[in-house]
């Protein structure tokens, strides 16, 4: 069963970029699902890393002064009145939800902001892997007597079975999963083939640092809210998401685009991020799933995140807020949203040209 609203007039490269961006944008949920996916796909150990030990932290931070621009870090604060008392600061950090060796979200600027912060706020705390897996299985499986084959076309079901066979997942087991959960499992598989690992995503490193520093961790949305967000997608949208994920999984072009998007984050290229969001918004015009993705999963969440951030700014002390980098870009992104609300937003990292 294919999406009747799938675009037919968009160049292949453009559609590929949109799908690739969508996968990385939803990878926050993939980080939460990493243990679920690894267990389901191979009955192996969880991919979600435990909090960093002090020894691991020291080793990772060694030589940090040599690290140049990485990711996106901004200072958000009210302009100080002459002679007035400085208000609390929000350090806004745009994360990548997957990573590789050498992509840890730490440089001198990030470390300075963390040390000056009283709390870390992240979209969802990925540390309670067992509870996450249990909730994902509850929301992501059909009840007894029902199954995927009753909700998708025979052709799509055959592709799902082929994916399961390739990854050691029996047909009777893969048929129990709902499309949204399967789509995230497929996305994780594809990202792994691109050399990216959810166990090395920014949030896991930042949460590990916060725990070792005894810094409180706040959830902007929370695990349950993020999982229910995907589980509540209409059946047609879930099916379209699964169809696209399977179409991409064996694509060398898709893996290359994933790597390029990861490199965009690694070098902290805001102009490229703004251009990407603008292209997604143009491409979404008149298309059901793409419009839902932009308006609900990005724009609406941006406003909610900004509202939540303002509650942090009313608390004593500074806050380090880390959310997916895609939420920072474009006219509806958090940077512009904070500026519209009267805040001063300043880039705290070295200029892009100064990156080593």
Protein Blocks (a to p, Z undefined) as FASTA:
>chain_A
ZZfkbcfkbcfklmmmmmmmmmmmmmmmmmmmmmmmmmmmnopacfbdcdddfklmmmmm
goklmpccehjaddddddddehiacddddddddddfbdcehiacbdfklmmmmmmpcbdc
dfbdcklmmlmmmmmmmmmpccehiafklmccfklmmmmmmmmmmnopafklmmmpcfkl
mmmmmmmmmmmmnopafklgfklmmmmmmmmnopacddfkbpmlmmmmmmmpcfklmmmm
mmmmmmmmmpmklmmmmmmmmmmmmnopaklmmmmmmmmmmmmgopaklmmmmmmmmmmm
mmmmmmmmmmmmmpgciddddddfklmgojklmklmmmmnopacddfbdcfklpZZ
